[in-house]
Amino acid sequence: GVASVVVGHPLDTVKTRLQAGQGYGNTLKCFLTVYRNESVTGFFKGMSFPMATTGIYSSVVFGVFSSTQRFLSQLRHGDAAAAPSLTDMTVASAVAGCVSVAIGTPVDLVKIRLQMQTQPYSKADVKLKPSAPGSSVYRGPIHCFWTILQKEGIAGIYRGTVAMLLRDIPGYCVYFIPYAVFCDWATPDGCLSPSPFSVWLAGGIAGAISWGLCTPMDVIKSRLQADGVYLNQYKGTLDCILQSYQNEGLKVFFRGLTVNTVRGFPTSAALFLGYELSLKAMKGDQSETNP
C-alpha cells in the first residue's frame, strides 16, 4: 500500500485537480500550472494521511478479498484451497469494494480536501470563509479531519459514500479478476506461482483497466468530496451528476481519463508486487519455523 501511494500520489493530485478544479485545461497544462504555482511540493499535497493509513486499508481490502474467496470455495466445493470460479471472484471483489468504502471514504475525503484547498474558485456573489481561494483552509490532515467532523458531523466525514460505492464495487471486479486472469496467462505450466515480473505486469494492466473504466464515477466522487472546502454546491450524488452534465456536457465524466489510466499502471503494479512479495516472504518464514 505504501509503495502504491509513493508511486501514484503526484498523478493522483493532477487527476483530482482536473476532475474537481477549474482552469487547469488538459493534463499537461495541469502539471505545469501546479508546478508554477506550488512547485514540486504541490504534487504531494494530502499524501501524509493516505501514507499513514494505507497499510491498514490495503491489508483489510486484500484480506477480505482472499478470505471471501476461501470461504466461497469451502462453501461451494468443500475445499478452501480450491481454485475460485469467476462467480466467486466477482462476489469477493464486490465484498472487498464495500469494505474499502467503509474504510477509505474518510481517507479519500481528507486527501482531496488537502489537494483542492488552494484551487481557484470564482463566484462573484459568494463570500468565502474562513479564507480566500489560494490560501490554505486546513493546516494538515488531522486539522482537516477534525474541522470536517465538527462542522458536518459523521455524515460529512462520509461525504461521497454513494459515489464511492458505485465506483469501487464494479471497480474491484475489473481489478482483481483481470489480475488473476493475466497472472494465470503469464505463468508457465508447471510453475506454482507467477514470477515477480508477471505479477508486476498483471497488476499494472489490471489497474489501468480498472481506473480507466471507473473514471466517470471517480469524477463525481472527487467533486462531491472537494465540495465544501469553501461552500457546498452539490446536494448529493445525483445532483452532482446532473449539475456537472448541465454545465459541462458529457465530456465532464471523462475528465482525468488519461492520467487515471496512466497512473493506474504503476500504482497497481507496485501494490500487487509489494503484496505478493511480502506474502511470499512471510510464508517463507513460516515454512522455516514450521516445516
Short mmCIF file of the C-alpha atoms (twelve columns), coordinates in Angstrom:
data_MODEL
# 
_entry.id   MODEL 
# 
loop_
_atom_site.group_PDB 
_atom_site.id 
_atom_site.type_symbol 
_atom_site.label_atom_id 
_atom_site.label_alt_id 
_atom_site.label_comp_id 
_atom_site.label_asym_id 
_atom_site.label_seq_id 
_atom_site.Cartn_x 
_atom_site.Cartn_y 
_atom_site.Cartn_z 
_atom_site.pdbx_PDB_model_num 
ATOM 1   C CA . GLY A 1   0.000   0.000   0.000   1 
ATOM 2   C CA . VAL A 2   2.791   2.414   0.874   1 
ATOM 3   C CA . ALA A 3   4.513   1.581   -2.416  1 
ATOM 4   C CA . SER A 4   1.380   2.489   -4.389  1 
ATOM 5   C CA . VAL A 5   0.963   5.842   -2.579  1 
ATOM 6   C CA . VAL A 6   4.580   6.877   -3.149  1 
ATOM 7   C CA . VAL A 7   4.427   5.956   -6.837  1 
ATOM 8   C CA . GLY A 8   0.998   7.337   -7.626  1 
ATOM 9   C CA . HIS A 9   0.263   10.386  -5.469  1 
ATOM 10  C CA . PRO A 10  1.665   13.091  -7.802  1 
ATOM 11  C CA . LEU A 11  -0.528  11.801  -10.644 1 
ATOM 12  C CA . ASP A 12  -3.435  11.462  -8.211  1 
ATOM 13  C CA . THR A 13  -3.116  15.157  -7.380  1 
ATOM 14  C CA . VAL A 14  -3.209  16.054  -11.088 1 
ATOM 15  C CA . LYS A 15  -6.211  13.747  -11.592 1 
ATOM 16  C CA . THR A 16  -8.114  15.346  -8.709  1 
ATOM 17  C CA . ARG A 17  -7.357  18.904  -9.878  1 
ATOM 18  C CA . LEU A 18  -8.568  18.040  -13.401 1 
ATOM 19  C CA . GLN A 19  -11.771 16.456  -12.130 1 
ATOM 20  C CA . ALA A 20  -12.796 18.886  -9.405  1 
ATOM 21  C CA . GLY A 21  -10.809 22.057  -10.070 1 
ATOM 22  C CA . GLN A 22  -11.198 24.923  -12.503 1 
ATOM 23  C CA . GLY A 23  -8.890  26.419  -15.084 1 
ATOM 24  C CA . TYR A 24  -6.455  23.504  -15.398 1 
ATOM 25  C CA . GLY A 25  -7.289  22.533  -19.011 1 
ATOM 26  C CA . ASN A 26  -5.600  19.328  -20.154 1 
ATOM 27  C CA . THR A 27  -3.204  17.056  -18.290 1 
ATOM 28  C CA . LEU A 28  -0.005  18.838  -19.405 1 
ATOM 29  C CA . LYS A 29  -1.394  22.269  -18.568 1 
ATOM 30  C CA . CYS A 30  -2.449  20.992  -15.156 1 
ATOM 31  C CA . PHE A 31  1.058   19.665  -14.487 1 
ATOM 32  C CA . LEU A 32  2.621   22.991  -15.455 1 
ATOM 33  C CA . THR A 33  0.081   25.065  -13.501 1 
ATOM 34  C CA . VAL A 34  0.584   23.096  -10.300 1 
ATOM 35  C CA . TYR A 35  4.366   23.249  -10.687 1 
ATOM 36  C CA . ARG A 36  4.445   27.000  -11.426 1 
ATOM 37  C CA . ASN A 37  2.094   27.935  -8.592  1 
ATOM 38  C CA . GLU A 38  3.074   25.433  -5.905  1 
ATOM 39  C CA . SER A 39  6.417   23.929  -7.037  1 
ATOM 40  C CA . VAL A 40  7.131   20.206  -6.649  1 
ATOM 41  C CA . THR A 41  5.544   20.098  -3.187  1 
ATOM 42  C CA . GLY A 42  2.170   20.837  -4.773  1 
ATOM 43  C CA . PHE A 43  2.068   17.348  -6.248  1 
ATOM 44  C CA . PHE A 44  2.398   15.800  -2.788  1 
ATOM 45  C CA . LYS A 45  -0.387  17.704  -1.032  1 
ATOM 46  C CA . GLY A 46  -2.529  15.405  1.101   1 
ATOM 47  C CA . MET A 47  -0.109  12.458  0.895   1 
ATOM 48  C CA . SER A 48  0.652   12.053  4.600   1 
ATOM 49  C CA . PHE A 49  -2.825  10.824  5.609   1 
ATOM 50  C CA . PRO A 50  -3.084  8.100   2.923   1 
ATOM 51  C CA . MET A 51  0.518   7.144   3.703   1 
ATOM 52  C CA . ALA A 52  -0.272  6.732   7.392   1 
ATOM 53  C CA . THR A 53  -3.459  4.736   6.832   1 
ATOM 54  C CA . THR A 54  -2.788  2.789   3.651   1 
ATOM 55  C CA . GLY A 55  -1.240  -0.170  5.483   1 
ATOM 56  C CA . ILE A 56  -4.499  -0.811  7.324   1 
ATOM 57  C CA . TYR A 57  -6.619  -0.040  4.256   1 
ATOM 58  C CA . SER A 58  -4.720  -2.300  1.853   1 
ATOM 59  C CA . SER A 59  -4.344  -5.174  4.305   1 
ATOM 60  C CA . VAL A 60  -8.065  -5.176  5.081   1 
ATOM 61  C CA . VAL A 61  -9.133  -4.959  1.414   1 
ATOM 62  C CA . PHE A 62  -6.770  -7.707  0.243   1 
ATOM 63  C CA . GLY A 63  -7.522  -9.788  3.343   1 
ATOM 64  C CA . VAL A 64  -11.275 -9.531  2.849   1 
ATOM 65  C CA . PHE A 65  -10.937 -10.438 -0.838  1 
ATOM 66  C CA . SER A 66  -8.823  -13.554 -0.218  1 
ATOM 67  C CA . SER A 67  -10.810 -14.639 2.862   1 
ATOM 68  C CA . THR A 68  -14.107 -14.316 0.983   1 
ATOM 69  C CA . GLN A 69  -12.679 -16.369 -1.880  1 
ATOM 70  C CA . ARG A 70  -11.589 -19.109 0.528   1 
ATOM 71  C CA . PHE A 71  -14.967 -19.070 2.281   1 
ATOM 72  C CA . LEU A 72  -16.852 -19.404 -1.021  1 
ATOM 73  C CA . SER A 73  -14.531 -22.185 -2.210  1 
ATOM 74  C CA . GLN A 74  -15.133 -24.058 1.045   1 
ATOM 75  C CA . LEU A 75  -18.876 -23.483 0.798   1 
ATOM 76  C CA . ARG A 76  -19.243 -24.444 -2.857  1 
ATOM 77  C CA . HIS A 77  -16.500 -27.036 -3.343  1 
ATOM 78  C CA . GLY A 78  -15.732 -28.286 0.165   1 
ATOM 79  C CA . ASP A 79  -12.130 -27.133 -0.130  1 
ATOM 80  C CA . ALA A 80  -10.919 -23.656 0.817   1 
ATOM 81  C CA . ALA A 81  -7.822  -24.127 -1.346  1 
ATOM 82  C CA . ALA A 82  -9.830  -24.956 -4.497  1 
ATOM 83  C CA . ALA A 83  -9.395  -22.638 -7.466  1 
ATOM 84  C CA . PRO A 84  -12.102 -19.949 -7.244  1 
ATOM 85  C CA . SER A 85  -14.656 -19.655 -10.026 1 
ATOM 86  C CA . LEU A 86  -15.423 -16.402 -11.845 1 
ATOM 87  C CA . THR A 87  -18.548 -16.032 -9.704  1 
ATOM 88  C CA . ASP A 88  -16.505 -16.477 -6.530  1 
ATOM 89  C CA . MET A 89  -14.032 -13.803 -7.613  1 
ATOM 90  C CA . THR A 90  -16.849 -11.420 -8.551  1 
ATOM 91  C CA . VAL A 91  -18.573 -11.796 -5.174  1 
ATOM 92  C CA . ALA A 92  -15.259 -11.483 -3.311  1 
ATOM 93  C CA . SER A 93  -14.399 -8.341  -5.313  1 
ATOM 94  C CA . ALA A 94  -17.790 -6.765  -4.523  1 
ATOM 95  C CA . VAL A 95  -17.390 -7.512  -0.800  1 
ATOM 96  C CA . ALA A 96  -13.868 -6.035  -0.859  1 
ATOM 97  C CA . GLY A 97  -15.280 -2.955  -2.596  1 
ATOM 98  C CA . CYS A 98  -17.889 -2.427  0.138   1 
ATOM 99  C CA . VAL A 99  -15.274 -2.782  2.881   1 
ATOM 100 C CA . SER A 100 -12.888 -0.430  1.062   1 
ATOM 101 C CA . VAL A 101 -15.557 2.281   1.019   1 
ATOM 102 C CA . ALA A 102 -16.194 1.956   4.767   1 
ATOM 103 C CA . ILE A 103 -12.501 2.457   5.500   1 
ATOM 104 C CA . GLY A 104 -11.393 4.563   2.551   1 
ATOM 105 C CA . THR A 105 -14.054 7.293   2.311   1 
ATOM 106 C CA . PRO A 106 -12.703 9.444   5.193   1 
ATOM 107 C CA . VAL A 107 -9.132  8.965   3.945   1 
ATOM 108 C CA . ASP A 108 -10.068 9.995   0.401   1 
ATOM 109 C CA . LEU A 109 -12.075 12.942  1.711   1 
ATOM 110 C CA . VAL A 110 -9.168  14.363  3.714   1 
ATOM 111 C CA . LYS A 111 -6.728  13.723  0.857   1 
ATOM 112 C CA . ILE A 112 -8.934  15.505  -1.687  1 
ATOM 113 C CA . ARG A 113 -9.722  18.445  0.613   1 
ATOM 114 C CA . LEU A 114 -5.979  18.986  1.142   1 
ATOM 115 C CA . GLN A 115 -5.292  18.635  -2.589  1 
ATOM 116 C CA . MET A 116 -8.037  21.086  -3.529  1 
ATOM 117 C CA . GLN A 117 -7.840  23.763  -0.820  1 
ATOM 118 C CA . THR A 118 -5.649  26.065  -2.931  1 
ATOM 119 C CA . GLN A 119 -7.685  25.740  -6.118  1 
ATOM 120 C CA . PRO A 120 -9.003  28.940  -7.713  1 
ATOM 121 C CA . TYR A 121 -12.710 29.464  -7.140  1 
ATOM 122 C CA . SER A 122 -14.670 32.177  -8.922  1 
ATOM 123 C CA . LYS A 123 -18.183 33.223  -7.996  1 
ATOM 124 C CA . ALA A 124 -18.628 36.953  -7.578  1 
ATOM 125 C CA . ASP A 125 -21.704 36.678  -5.382  1 
ATOM 126 C CA . VAL A 126 -20.173 34.289  -2.852  1 
ATOM 127 C CA . LYS A 127 -18.127 35.344  0.173   1 
ATOM 128 C CA . LEU A 128 -15.795 32.509  1.043   1 
ATOM 129 C CA . LYS A 129 -14.893 31.686  4.618   1 
ATOM 130 C CA . PRO A 130 -12.709 31.063  6.516   1 
ATOM 131 C CA . SER A 131 -10.142 32.093  3.918   1 
ATOM 132 C CA . ALA A 132 -9.857  33.246  0.368   1 
ATOM 133 C CA . PRO A 133 -9.106  30.862  -2.519  1 
ATOM 134 C CA . GLY A 134 -5.434  30.272  -2.980  1 
ATOM 135 C CA . SER A 135 -4.730  30.184  0.747   1 
ATOM 136 C CA . SER A 136 -4.777  27.123  2.967   1 
ATOM 137 C CA . VAL A 137 -8.000  26.296  4.796   1 
ATOM 138 C CA . TYR A 138 -6.570  23.289  6.626   1 
ATOM 139 C CA . ARG A 139 -3.252  23.128  8.463   1 
ATOM 140 C CA . GLY A 140 -2.834  19.397  7.882   1 
ATOM 141 C CA . PRO A 141 -4.682  16.060  7.755   1 
ATOM 142 C CA . ILE A 142 -5.637  15.931  11.453  1 
ATOM 143 C CA . HIS A 143 -6.859  19.538  11.433  1 
ATOM 144 C CA . CYS A 144 -8.784  18.832  8.219   1 
ATOM 145 C CA . PHE A 145 -10.422 15.706  9.694   1 
ATOM 146 C CA . TRP A 146 -11.495 17.430  12.911  1 
ATOM 147 C CA . THR A 147 -12.688 20.558  11.107  1 
ATOM 148 C CA . ILE A 148 -14.969 18.491  8.863   1 
ATOM 149 C CA . LEU A 149 -16.174 16.396  11.819  1 
ATOM 150 C CA . GLN A 150 -17.003 19.468  13.902  1 
ATOM 151 C CA . LYS A 151 -18.774 21.336  11.087  1 
ATOM 152 C CA . GLU A 152 -20.505 18.482  9.259   1 
ATOM 153 C CA . GLY A 153 -20.548 15.559  11.684  1 
ATOM 154 C CA . ILE A 154 -20.172 11.891  10.756  1 
ATOM 155 C CA . ALA A 155 -22.177 12.462  7.557   1 
ATOM 156 C CA . GLY A 156 -19.563 14.986  6.474   1 
ATOM 157 C CA . ILE A 157 -16.707 12.530  7.021   1 
ATOM 158 C CA . TYR A 158 -18.522 10.046  4.789   1 
ATOM 159 C CA . ARG A 159 -19.422 12.553  2.088   1 
ATOM 160 C CA . GLY A 160 -19.340 10.867  -1.330  1 
ATOM 161 C CA . THR A 161 -20.009 7.354   0.019   1 
ATOM 162 C CA . VAL A 162 -22.678 6.515   -2.594  1 
ATOM 163 C CA . ALA A 163 -20.450 7.644   -5.455  1 
ATOM 164 C CA . MET A 164 -17.544 5.704   -3.958  1 
ATOM 165 C CA . LEU A 165 -19.699 2.551   -3.709  1 
ATOM 166 C CA . LEU A 166 -20.744 2.957   -7.347  1 
ATOM 167 C CA . ARG A 167 -17.059 3.331   -8.250  1 
ATOM 168 C CA . ASP A 168 -15.441 0.690   -6.060  1 
ATOM 169 C CA . ILE A 169 -17.811 -2.286  -6.264  1 
ATOM 170 C CA . PRO A 170 -17.567 -2.626  -10.072 1 
ATOM 171 C CA . GLY A 171 -14.043 -1.189  -9.884  1 
ATOM 172 C CA . TYR A 172 -12.694 -4.023  -7.767  1 
ATOM 173 C CA . CYS A 173 -14.429 -6.568  -10.016 1 
ATOM 174 C CA . VAL A 174 -12.464 -5.262  -13.008 1 
ATOM 175 C CA . TYR A 175 -9.371  -5.042  -10.785 1 
ATOM 176 C CA . PHE A 176 -8.962  -8.419  -9.137  1 
ATOM 177 C CA . ILE A 177 -10.430 -10.536 -11.951 1 
ATOM 178 C CA . PRO A 178 -8.153  -9.208  -14.757 1 
ATOM 179 C CA . TYR A 179 -5.217  -9.508  -12.359 1 
ATOM 180 C CA . ALA A 180 -5.961  -13.203 -11.741 1 
ATOM 181 C CA . VAL A 181 -6.543  -13.849 -15.459 1 
ATOM 182 C CA . PHE A 182 -3.300  -12.160 -16.566 1 
ATOM 183 C CA . CYS A 183 -1.310  -13.877 -13.798 1 
ATOM 184 C CA . ASP A 184 -2.606  -17.286 -14.940 1 
ATOM 185 C CA . TRP A 185 -1.869  -16.426 -18.551 1 
ATOM 186 C CA . ALA A 186 1.691   -15.271 -17.766 1 
ATOM 187 C CA . THR A 187 2.555   -18.223 -15.506 1 
ATOM 188 C CA . PRO A 188 4.179   -21.121 -17.407 1 
ATOM 189 C CA . ASP A 189 2.766   -24.623 -16.996 1 
ATOM 190 C CA . GLY A 190 4.306   -26.424 -14.045 1 
ATOM 191 C CA . CYS A 191 5.040   -23.250 -12.055 1 
ATOM 192 C CA . LEU A 192 3.237   -22.925 -8.734  1 
ATOM 193 C CA . SER A 193 3.286   -19.135 -8.666  1 
ATOM 194 C CA . PRO A 194 3.807   -16.280 -11.145 1 
ATOM 195 C CA . SER A 195 7.173   -14.568 -11.421 1 
ATOM 196 C CA . PRO A 196 7.646   -11.069 -9.938  1 
ATOM 197 C CA . PHE A 197 7.620   -9.605  -13.453 1 
ATOM 198 C CA . SER A 198 4.320   -11.379 -14.221 1 
ATOM 199 C CA . VAL A 199 2.823   -10.024 -11.003 1 
ATOM 200 C CA . TRP A 200 4.065   -6.514  -11.815 1 
ATOM 201 C CA . LEU A 201 2.696   -6.661  -15.369 1 
ATOM 202 C CA . ALA A 202 -0.653  -8.220  -14.424 1 
ATOM 203 C CA . GLY A 203 -1.137  -5.739  -11.588 1 
ATOM 204 C CA . GLY A 204 -0.333  -2.800  -13.836 1 
ATOM 205 C CA . ILE A 205 -2.709  -3.909  -16.595 1 
ATOM 206 C CA . ALA A 206 -5.492  -4.593  -14.082 1 
ATOM 207 C CA . GLY A 207 -5.001  -1.149  -12.537 1 
ATOM 208 C CA . ALA A 208 -5.069  0.636   -15.889 1 
ATOM 209 C CA . ILE A 209 -8.281  -1.189  -16.898 1 
ATOM 210 C CA . SER A 210 -9.998  -0.598  -13.559 1 
ATOM 211 C CA . TRP A 211 -9.150  3.083   -13.191 1 
ATOM 212 C CA . GLY A 212 -9.935  3.799   -16.820 1 
ATOM 213 C CA . LEU A 213 -13.400 2.234   -16.626 1 
ATOM 214 C CA . CYS A 214 -14.189 3.850   -13.263 1 
ATOM 215 C CA . THR A 215 -13.261 7.394   -14.298 1 
ATOM 216 C CA . PRO A 216 -16.866 8.711   -14.731 1 
ATOM 217 C CA . MET A 217 -17.879 7.838   -11.168 1 
ATOM 218 C CA . ASP A 218 -14.438 8.856   -9.899  1 
ATOM 219 C CA . VAL A 219 -15.124 12.349  -11.275 1 
ATOM 220 C CA . ILE A 220 -18.376 12.537  -9.313  1 
ATOM 221 C CA . LYS A 221 -16.726 11.239  -6.134  1 
ATOM 222 C CA . SER A 222 -13.903 13.781  -6.437  1 
ATOM 223 C CA . ARG A 223 -16.334 16.644  -6.968  1 
ATOM 224 C CA . LEU A 224 -18.528 15.663  -4.040  1 
ATOM 225 C CA . GLN A 225 -15.579 15.323  -1.679  1 
ATOM 226 C CA . ALA A 226 -13.867 18.511  -2.876  1 
ATOM 227 C CA . ASP A 227 -17.186 20.321  -2.444  1 
ATOM 228 C CA . GLY A 228 -17.184 22.034  0.912   1 
ATOM 229 C CA . VAL A 229 -13.689 23.489  1.038   1 
ATOM 230 C CA . TYR A 230 -15.315 26.903  0.533   1 
ATOM 231 C CA . LEU A 231 -19.045 26.229  0.162   1 
ATOM 232 C CA . ASN A 232 -21.413 23.369  -0.661  1 
ATOM 233 C CA . GLN A 233 -22.558 23.256  -4.271  1 
ATOM 234 C CA . TYR A 234 -23.986 19.720  -4.548  1 
ATOM 235 C CA . LYS A 235 -26.870 18.164  -2.588  1 
ATOM 236 C CA . GLY A 236 -25.859 14.598  -3.357  1 
ATOM 237 C CA . THR A 237 -24.603 12.144  -5.976  1 
ATOM 238 C CA . LEU A 238 -27.491 12.556  -8.422  1 
ATOM 239 C CA . ASP A 239 -27.443 16.343  -8.096  1 
ATOM 240 C CA . CYS A 240 -23.691 16.336  -8.768  1 
ATOM 241 C CA . ILE A 241 -24.187 14.205  -11.889 1 
ATOM 242 C CA . LEU A 242 -26.971 16.467  -13.199 1 
ATOM 243 C CA . GLN A 243 -25.182 19.752  -12.447 1 
ATOM 244 C CA . SER A 244 -21.926 18.512  -13.961 1 
ATOM 245 C CA . TYR A 245 -23.689 17.360  -17.125 1 
ATOM 246 C CA . GLN A 246 -25.788 20.533  -17.484 1 
ATOM 247 C CA . ASN A 247 -22.785 22.822  -17.012 1 
ATOM 248 C CA . GLU A 248 -20.105 20.937  -18.955 1 
ATOM 249 C CA . GLY A 249 -21.752 18.238  -21.048 1 
ATOM 250 C CA . LEU A 250 -20.933 14.554  -21.368 1 
ATOM 251 C CA . LYS A 251 -17.188 15.163  -21.625 1 
ATOM 252 C CA . VAL A 252 -17.029 16.116  -17.938 1 
ATOM 253 C CA . PHE A 253 -17.358 12.449  -16.946 1 
ATOM 254 C CA . PHE A 254 -14.115 11.647  -18.745 1 
ATOM 255 C CA . ARG A 255 -12.009 14.313  -17.079 1 
ATOM 256 C CA . GLY A 256 -8.731  12.823  -15.990 1 
ATOM 257 C CA . LEU A 257 -9.266  9.635   -18.014 1 
ATOM 258 C CA . THR A 258 -5.753  9.657   -19.463 1 
ATOM 259 C CA . VAL A 259 -3.971  10.409  -16.194 1 
ATOM 260 C CA . ASN A 260 -6.221  7.931   -14.340 1 
ATOM 261 C CA . THR A 261 -5.322  5.136   -16.760 1 
ATOM 262 C CA . VAL A 262 -1.616  6.015   -16.845 1 
ATOM 263 C CA . ARG A 263 -1.493  6.335   -13.039 1 
ATOM 264 C CA . GLY A 264 -3.358  3.046   -12.623 1 
ATOM 265 C CA . PHE A 265 -0.491  1.032   -14.091 1 
ATOM 266 C CA . PRO A 266 2.457   1.954   -11.805 1 
ATOM 267 C CA . THR A 267 0.371   2.263   -8.621  1 
ATOM 268 C CA . SER A 268 -1.316  -1.115  -9.056  1 
ATOM 269 C CA . ALA A 269 1.873   -2.783  -10.298 1 
ATOM 270 C CA . ALA A 270 3.652   -1.574  -7.139  1 
ATOM 271 C CA . LEU A 271 0.704   -2.568  -4.939  1 
ATOM 272 C CA . PHE A 272 0.357   -6.139  -6.229  1 
ATOM 273 C CA . LEU A 273 4.105   -6.712  -6.378  1 
ATOM 274 C CA . GLY A 274 4.555   -5.446  -2.829  1 
ATOM 275 C CA . TYR A 275 1.648   -7.610  -1.669  1 
ATOM 276 C CA . GLU A 276 2.822   -10.809 -3.352  1 
ATOM 277 C CA . LEU A 277 6.476   -10.406 -2.322  1 
ATOM 278 C CA . SER A 278 5.541   -9.577  1.280   1 
ATOM 279 C CA . LEU A 279 3.190   -12.557 1.438   1 
ATOM 280 C CA . LYS A 280 5.816   -14.849 -0.072  1 
ATOM 281 C CA . ALA A 281 8.439   -13.646 2.417   1 
ATOM 282 C CA . MET A 282 6.129   -14.227 5.383   1 
ATOM 283 C CA . LYS A 283 5.109   -17.662 4.135   1 
ATOM 284 C CA . GLY A 284 8.803   -18.487 3.703   1 
ATOM 285 C CA . ASP A 285 9.455   -17.538 7.326   1 
ATOM 286 C CA . GLN A 286 6.565   -19.752 8.448   1 
ATOM 287 C CA . SER A 287 7.826   -22.726 6.442   1 
ATOM 288 C CA . GLU A 288 11.278  -22.342 8.009   1 
ATOM 289 C CA . THR A 289 9.919   -22.286 11.545  1 
ATOM 290 C CA . ASN A 290 7.136   -24.833 10.931  1 
ATOM 291 C CA . PRO A 291 8.405   -27.358 8.363   1 
# 
